[in-house]
């Protein structure tokens, strides 16, 4: 149906909106602009700066004239660096404008109407929308805290149908921080071995923000490499969210198909950003350990503070920089009908913005990012504790 201006929204985006994370972040910013004292713990963006040597590399690239159209699949130097890091060839790598474009390229390149994609919940907010936009059908499988927020082999087996095209995994997970062990990945691989028509997409964007040993699915199940896509990038670990560089690693035929999609949407990713990403990958990696240590200390503080609040139960995340507590007890004590109502009250009464679990397919939880400075975290948690103590 057309609006008053005559614009008619396409059916394929009839239910598509800006993510609830962005909406809440922008609402908090608007309240701040109006003079409200608001602590926003909504965004998955580390407060660390982009490493100076990365910025210097971008500057030098610009001065050297690397400002023309880049190759659609990425600069040879960056693709080679990614390939070397993952033990693959350049032809198995595509560089895109952020990991989100890698996901979108993959779904647009591979899904026909009615194809199904298995998505364990809780999931990152964009997964279902990306699948739907590409004409696929998300098949959401609830994976509650009792099973570590992880997909079980029996659940995977039960969800697979002849229409299944992909299963999406994300580890370390946004929003739960869950990481699959080698044994857990092997068990999932054994199920997939029985279904050669099913491909697996593994989003490993938080790989370097793991507080326990991390194992890539590709290393556990190399026999699935011919139908596996690994997604990664520099946004999170290197604090380069605004540089917009992610990459996909998969079979060459899949990479070429994704390149065809990318070539008609954005062409190649920014040449200057690719030079910066190359410097990040090939530079001193000691900062990863340093930043991981800082985030681990924040995690421990946040989890302890949340678990001390009445009606809040927060598992310890194994990676990423999010806490995903169950707040159903607090909701019941305060008479909140939903996690969205709980979050709205927290923003209105305490000036703290967090994201309701419904945005991740798991109502009754909230997501709180601890990628913020210690002082902000302490202020936000203190306000939340004060509000819950009065309920």
Secondary structure, DSSP 4 states (H G I P E B T S, - for coil): -B-TTS-B--GGGTT----HHHHHHHHHHHHHHTT---EE------SSPPPHHHHHHHHHHHHTT--SPPPTT--HHHHHHHHHHHT--GGGEEEESSHHHHHHHHHHHH--TT-EEEEEES--THHHHHHHHTT-EEEEEE--GGGTT---HHHHHHH--TTEEEEEEESS-TTT-----HHHHHHHHHHHHT-TT-EEEEE-TTTTSBSS----HHHH-GGGGGGEEEEEESTTTTT-GGG--EEEE--HHHHHHHHHHHHHHT-SPPHHHHHHHHHHHHS-THHHHHHHHHHHHHHHHHHHHHHTSTT-B-PPPSBTTEE--B-HHHHHHHT-SSHHHHHHHIIIII-EE-EEGGGGT-TTBEEEE--S-HHHHHHHHHHHHHHHHH-
